Amino acid sequence: MDKKEEFKEFASKNKYLFNLVSSGKTTWQKLYETYDIYGPDTEVWSKLRGNSKESNINVSDTVKSFISNLKNIDTDKLEENVSSLQKALGFLEEIVTIRNTKSEEKKKSAPKKKDSTVVERFFDD
């Protein structure tokens, strides 16, 4: 088995490598070069595994804080704000509708101009 196939097998056994690449902390090329230089049995992999665990902890902490913030939302105030926003959007919609109606009326009432590019021939010259 060549080095590339060995690395593929190593990566499939160590799922944390996928997390590191997908989070943008490293690339497959860098991981392969590290594998090629140091091999599968080195402390580098345990350090990378630790970095992967830290990122998972940060994500779970973020989710926990988001959920706790959701619990603290006052639904009455949220409902009031949504209602105010709906009224404002309705008002803007009325303004746009009135403006469009007026511009259409102007177009209909404006006299049609004669097309200056048309040449009328009265005589056969």
Order of alpha helices (4+ residues) and beta strands (2+ residues): alpha-alpha-alpha-alpha-alpha
